[in-house]
């Protein structure tokens, strides 16, 4: 019911509290503003009933407007700072500075209308509630076992990064204590300042590392582990600082606060944590956490905060410890996914905005004090960098890497803002010191990304490798594949494809199973990255999110049950806009010959195809353009079904039009026919002007292969391809395939002369679709502009599949046959066997040359083949 009380009136009275308390220590609390509130002023009766009443004079409409203004301003600043690769925390702090008395708040109309003094209590209460739950989420992100398994290096980096700046900050502040702490209690000021200067913001650091693609590097793992250790120690220091920061407290009361705090921590670890494990074990396998259990756990967050607040430590400490004792998976990940968007997107910006609203640059009047505070901050930051460099040198890390690690450990954020706000609330920091420290912290954090990217340049192995496509390697040799999966639904189809690829001890397959996780700024995928990037898979498995854990377990179980397969599970966290770069770098580092990626659409119950994520389509297209090896797109339309996987016979069809992509598709099908349970049908499409000269060339190649004259490693690959047309290379490779598989009853050959695209469609439609499980096609069939596919190119909905692949996945064709679209990596202008640089060649030039050739390889290849090839008037098959 709306209130009928008159609009809220506020009286701000200056009360001299020194007359009420003779204790001289309370002199710093003189002349505090006292705000008087009228009760029952939540909402208005509406603009039509209460004429002339401003809705912003009532608390609820005012609070809604304030939240909207803060969130919108924060998002705008995030967009403006995104090109500079700045973390979101900077935008959130700057949003409060912009809205506060430093800028827009200088307007009396704005300050009295949108952010009046009477409204700050409500806003700050909700902001601290959001802070309470965010610190609970931060605790969920961390693994309490990380200190044990992070190694000595990370622990020493964390200790040096805390002890040196703590001591340096206190020493410098003590020297200039009469200038920088004139109006506050000096001992408490030095203690809070030391804590603020020594902390490292773990959540902010994790997002910076992911943004600059160092999360999975050795530097990133060291920084993450050290930041977690640093953050845990920072909370201990903060608890100590709060317990002894009260000006009028006695030594005995501070001791009781410390003992009560230790008791609370022990109770959480030895009573609450076993209870959480009991809740996890009570959840049936395959079920989610119930709403009642989640409600009970979230109620515990507020109870924990109330306990530590009653003890005398800030409430956020209780929420952090409570989140720390909850197991990360699956309970912790479920809680993060349910809370994070609301807490970090709506409530947390209120806290940073309050910090900005409290930051008044007009209070910075004494240049000596400002200069000395900046000097203290710079000296402490320098001490942290030097301490990190010393530890890095002891562990034989490069000097540049030590500098980058030092700047990463100087990342500021939430913890420092909490320390500064608590210090200000307890009258340990005055307005001038608070404003200077906030602005300097923002400046320091904004320097981290540009300095690290400028100083740290990870070394790359520039020596190329020649096994960049399947046609280069023997069909029975080791195959290195990189299989990308986005969700658990992609896993069965990839495993089915591996089973068809005939893994055996004679022709082993090494699989890098990569779980691709989109970087959204959420803590859940930060948790996945931190856990999956650990060098020990078994030690970090408990911290993996449920989806990543299920994907890893599926591949590892397949490896355990199947011979001839070696699988390494990996996870990559990055924005989809740049994810193709991460995959390309990984493929090149691992010397992969083929990357398998899922199609961006999945099959629905009625057999149609619906998009999963539009960003996956962009990722697939970018990877096809920049990949350092061959790429295959797998369209699952039944290949992952249990019936298809358990069948004793698998029928595969290959549509061959010619060109490098079709030869690569044939090379992959060649591996499949080694599997006794695979029956292969090859349907070759011949243009109307197929020349008799090609027949004679094919027959000569076939006779040579059949007589054993070819190199066992593949004569088509060992011979130079210079001067040969695409048609000649097609005939040569097809001739070798036929010779090597002569007499194999599981292989069926057929020719289809076609004159246009309509006949091509009719020939494919005339096949018995129910007899096949998988179609294999090249992405770019035949020559550019070939009449066999020219008309199909004008109607493609998915260009990444090519004209034939796009047609096969359309609703006009069978909805029960999966499709594998293959693109070959082609190096133009060099013999096929000459990919590895010689001993005297320049590896940098070779690497740059390979990179330049990737994007335009096929265009140049098809252009040269169009000039050299001449089609024959006769038609001939194998």
C-alpha positions, 0 to 999 in steps of 0.5 A, spaced: 500 500 500 502 506 498 504 511 503 500 517 504 505 521 509 508 527 506 514 527 502 520 525 506 524 531 509 531 531 511 535 535 517 542 535 517 544 537 523 552 538 525 553 535 532 559 536 536 560 529 539 566 531 543 561 534 548 558 528 549 564 524 550 570 526 554 575 521 550 580 525 546 580 519 541 574 521 539 576 528 536 576 525 529 569 524 529 567 531 530 562 534 526 559 528 523 552 529 519 546 526 522 541 525 517 533 525 520 528 520 516 521 520 516 518 514 516 513 510 511 516 513 505 517 508 500 512 509 494 508 515 492 500 514 490 502 516 483 502 522 479 495 522 478 493 522 485 498 526 488 499 532 483 506 536 484 509 530 488 516 528 485 517 521 485 524 521 486 522 524 493 520 517 495 525 511 497 523 506 492 522 510 485 529 513 487 533 507 488 530 504 482 533 510 478 539 510 482 540 503 480 539 504 473 543 510 472 549 506 475 548 500 471 547 504 464 553 508 466 558 502 468 556 499 461 557 505 457 564 505 460 565 498 459 564 499 452 569 505 451 574 502 455 574 495 451 578 497 445 584 498 451 583 491 454 581 494 460 578 490 466 571 491 468 573 493 475 576 500 472 569 502 469 565 500 475 570 505 479 570 510 474 562 510 473 562 512 481 567 517 480 563 520 474 556 520 477 559 523 484 562 529 486 568 529 482 564 530 476 557 530 475 555 531 482 558 538 482 551 540 480 547 541 485 541 539 481 543 532 480 546 531 487 539 533 490 535 530 485 538 523 483 543 522 489 541 526 495 544 524 502 538 521 505 538 516 499 545 513 500 543 509 506 539 505 502 543 504 496 549 503 501 545 497 504 544 494 498 551 495 495 554 491 501 549 486 500 551 485 493 558 485 496 557 480 501 554 475 495 560 477 491 565 475 496 561 468 497 562 467 489 570 469 490 570 464 495 567 459 491 572 460 485 578 458 489 580 451 491 583 451 498 588 445 496 591 450 491 597 452 496 599 445 497 599 443 489 601 450 486 609 449 488 614 453 492 615 458 486 608 460 486 608 461 494 614 464 494 612 469 489 606 471 493 610 471 499 615 476 496 609 480 493 606 481 500 611 482 505 616 487 501 610 492 499 607 491 506 614 493 509 616 498 504 609 502 504 609 502 512 616 504 512 615 510 507 608 512 510 612 512 517 617 517 515 612 521 512 607 520 517 606 527 519 604 529 512 600 523 510 596 522 516 595 528 520 588 527 521 587 520 523 590 515 528 597 513 525 598 506 527 591 504 524 593 508 518 599 505 517 596 498 518 590 499 513 595 502 508 600 496 508 594 491 507 591 495 501 598 496 498 600 488 498 594 485 496 593 482 489 586 482 486 585 475 484 578 475 480 581 481 476 587 478 475 584 472 472 580 476 467 586 480 465 590 473 463 584 471 459 583 477 455 591 477 453 591 470 452 596 468 458 591 464 462 594 457 460 601 459 459 606 458 465 606 465 466 599 465 467 599 459 471 604 462 476 600 468 477 594 465 478 596 460 483 600 466 487 594 471 486 590 465 490 595 465 495 596 472 496 588 473 496 587 468 502 593 471 506 590 478 504 584 476 508 587 474 514 591 481 514 585 484 513 581 481 519 587 482 523 587 490 521 580 490 523 581 487 530 586 492 532 584 498 528 579 501 533 582 507 536 579 506 543 579 498 543 584 495 548 589 489 547 584 484 551 578 486 546 583 485 540 585 479 542 578 476 543 576 478 536 582 474 533 580 468 537 573 469 535 575 469 528 579 463 528 574 459 532 569 461 526 574 459 521 575 452 524 568 451 525 567 453 517 572 448 515 571 442 520 563 443 521 560 446 515 565 443 510 563 436 512 556 438 511 556 440 504 560 434 502 554 430 505 549 434 501 553 433 495 553 425 496 545 426 498 544 428 490 542 422 486 547 422 480 545 426 474 540 430 478 541 437 480 542 441 486 534 442 489 532 449 490 531 448 497 538 446 498 540 452 494 536 456 499 539 453 505 546 455 503 544 462 501 541 463 507 548 461 510 551 466 507 548 472 510 548 468 517 556 467 516 556 475 515 552 476 521 557 472 525 563 475 523 560 482 523 558 481 531 565 478 532 568 485 530 570 483 523 567 485 517 561 481 514 564 480 508 570 476 511 564 471 513 561 470 506 568 469 503 570 464 508 563 460 507 564 460 500 571 458 501 569 451 504 564 449 499 567 444 494 567 447 487 564 442 483 558 440 482 555 444 488 560 450 487 559 451 480 551 450 480 551 456 485 556 460 481 552 459 475 545 461 479 548 467 482 553 470 478 549 474 473 545 478 478 550 479 483 556 481 478 551 485 473 547 488 478 549 489 485 556 489 485 556 495 481 553 499 486 559 498 491 564 500 486 559 506 485 559 508 492 566 508 492 566 512 486 561 517 490 565 517 496 571 519 492 571 527 491 577 530 487 576 537 490 578 534 497 585 533 494 587 540 496 594 539 499 599 537 494 605 535 499 600 530 502 598 527 495 605 527 492 607 523 498 601 518 498 603 517 490 610 516 492 608 511 498 604 507 493 609 507 487 615 505 492 610 499 494 609 497 487 616 497 486 618 493 492 612 488 489 615 488 482 622 487 485 621 482 490 617 478 484 623 479 479 628 476 485 624 470 486 623 469 478 631 470 477 631 464 483 627 460 479 631 461 472 625 465 469 627 470 464 628 477 466 622 480 462 617 474 464 619 477 471 617 484 470 611 481 467 609 477 473 611 483 477 606 488 474 600 482 474 601 481 481 600 489 482 593 488 479 588 492 484 581 491 485 575 489 489 579 487 495 583 494 495 576 497 495 574 493 501 580 495 505 579 503 503 572 503 504 573 499 511 578 504 513 574 510 511 568 508 515 572 506 521 575 513 520 582 511 519 583 514 512 580 521 511 577 523 505 583 526 501 587 519 503 581 515 500 580 519 494 588 519 492 588 511 494 582 510 489 585 514 483 592 511 484 589 504 484 585 505 478 591 508 474 596 502 477 591 497 474 590 500 468 597 500 466 597 492 467 595 490 461 599 494 456 605 493 460 605 486 460 603 485 453 609 490 451 614 486 456 612 479 455 613 476 448 612 469 449 617 465 444 614 461 439 617 455 435 618 457 428 620 451 425 615 448 421 612 441 420 610 438 414 605 434 416 599 439 415 594 435 411 592 428 411 595 427 404 602 428 406 602 422 411 601 415 410 594 412 411 597 407 416 602 412 420 600 416 426 595 421 425 595 427 430 588 430 431 585 436 435 578 435 436 574 441 438 568 440 443 563 446 445 558 442 449 557 435 452 553 434 446 559 434 441 562 428 444 559 422 442 559 424 434 567 426 435 568 419 438 564 415 433 568 419 428 574 416 431 572 409 431 571 409 424 578 412 423 581 405 425 585 407 431 590 401 432 597 399 434 599 399 427 596 406 425 595 410 432 591 416 433 593 421 438 587 426 440 588 433 443 581 433 446 579 441 447 573 444 450 572 451 448 569 455 453 567 462 451 570 468 455 564 472 458 567 475 464 563 470 469 567 466 474 565 459 472 569 459 466 575 462 470 574 456 474 574 452 468 581 455 466 584 455 472 583 448 473 584 445 466 590 449 465 593 445 471 599 441 469 596 435 473 589 432 471 588 428 477 589 433 482 585 439 479 579 434 477 575 436 483 575 443 481 573 442 474 566 445 472 561 439 471 561 440 463 568 440 463 569 434 467 564 430 463 567 431 457 574 430 460 571 423 463 568 421 456 574 422 452 579 418 458 574 413 458 574 412 451 582 412 451 582 406 456 577 402 453 580 403 446 587 401 443 591 405 439 588 411 441 592 416 446 588 422 448 590 429 452 584 433 454 585 441 454 580 447 455 581 454 452 577 460 455 577 466 450 572 470 446 569 467 440 572 473 436 579 470 437 578 463 439 581 461 432 587 464 434 588 460 440 586 453 436 591 455 431 597 456 435 595 450 439 595 446 433 601 448 430 605 447 437 602 440 437 604 438 430 597 437 428 595 434 421 587 435 422 582 439 426 575 437 427 570 442 429 563 441 430 557 445 426 554 451 429 547 447 428 545 441 431 539 437 430 532 437 433 527 432 434 523 433 428 530 432 424 531 439 422 537 444 424 537 449 429 543 454 431 547 453 437 550 459 438 551 464 432 558 465 435 560 458 433 559 460 426 564 466 426 569 461 429 568 456 424 569 461 418 575 464 422 579 458 423 578 455 416 581 462 414 587 461 418 588 454 420 595 451 420 593 445 418 587 441 414 580 442 418 574 438 418 567 440 420 562 435 422 555 435 422 552 430 426 545 427 424 545 421 427 552 419 428 552 419 435 546 415 436 547 409 440 545 404 435 549 407 430 555 406 434 554 399 436 553 397 429 557 392 426 558 395 419 558 402 417 557 405 410 560 411 408 560 415 402 565 419 398 563 424 393 569 426 389 569 432 384 576 433 384 581 439 387 585 439 394 579 438 398 576 432 395 583 429 395 584 430 402 577 427 403 579 421 400 585 421 404 581 421 410 576 415 407 583 411 406 584 411 413 577 408 414 577 403 409 582 400 414 577 398 419 574 392 417 567 394 419 567 400 414 564 399 407 566 405 402 562 408 396 566 413 392 562 417 387 566 421 382 563 426 378 566 427 371 564 434 367 562 433 360 569 435 357 573 430 361 579 429 356 582 423 353 589 425 355 587 425 363 585 418 361 592 416 359 595 419 365 591 416 370 592 409 366 600 410 366 599 412 374 595 406 375 600 401 372 606 404 375 602 404 382 600 397 381 607 394 379 610 397 385 613 403 382 611 408 387 614 410 393 611 406 399 610 413 403 606 415 397 608 417 390 603 422 389 606 426 395 614 424 394 613 427 387 614 434 385 607 438 384 610 443 380 607 444 373 601 439 374 594 441 374 589 439 379 586 434 374 593 430 373 594 430 381 587 428 382 588 422 377 595 420 380 592 420 387 586 416 385 590 411 381 594 410 387 588 409 392 585 404 387 592 400 386 593 400 394 586 397 395 585 393 389 581 387 390 578 390 397 570 388 397 568 393 401 570 399 396 565 401 391 567 405 385 562 409 381 562 415 375 557 420 374 558 424 368 554 431 369 553 437 365 550 442 370 548 443 378 541 440 376 544 433 374 549 433 380 543 434 385 539 429 381 545 424 382 546 425 389 538 424 391 538 418 387 543 414 392 540 410 397 540 415 403 538 409 408 544 405 406 549 410 409 551 413 415 556 418 413 558 423 407 565 425 406 565 431 401 571 437 400 569 444 402 571 446 395 569 441 390 572 441 383 575 447 379 572 454 381 566 456 377 565 448 375 558 447 372 557 441 376 557 446 382 556 453 380 549 454 381 549 451 388 554 456 390 549 461 389 544 458 394 549 457 400 546 458 407 552 456 410 558 457 406 563 454 411 560 447 408 561 449 401 556 448 396 555 440 396 556 440 404 551 445 404 546 442 400 547 435 404 545 438 410 539 442 408 532 439 409 531 437 402 536 431 403 536 425 408 536 427 415 539 421 418 546 421 414 551 425 418 556 429 413 564 431 414 566 437 410 574 437 409 578 443 407 586 441 405 591 446 408 595 447 401 602 450 401 602 454 394 608 454 389 612 449 393 613 441 392 609 437 397 615 434 400 618 441 401 615 444 407 620 443 412 626 448 412 633 446 411 638 446 416 641 453 413 634 456 412 631 462 416 626 459 420 623 466 422 622 467 414 619 460 413 614 461 419 612 468 416 612 465 409 607 459 411 603 464 415 602 469 409 600 463 404 595 460 409 589 465 407 590 465 400 592 458 399 586 455 395 585 461 391 592 461 388 591 454 387 585 454 383 587 460 379 593 456 377 589 450 376 584 453 372 590 456 367 593 449 366 588 444 366 584 442 360 578 438 360 577 432 356 571 430 352 571 423 354 569 420 361 573 415 364 573 412 371 578 408 375 
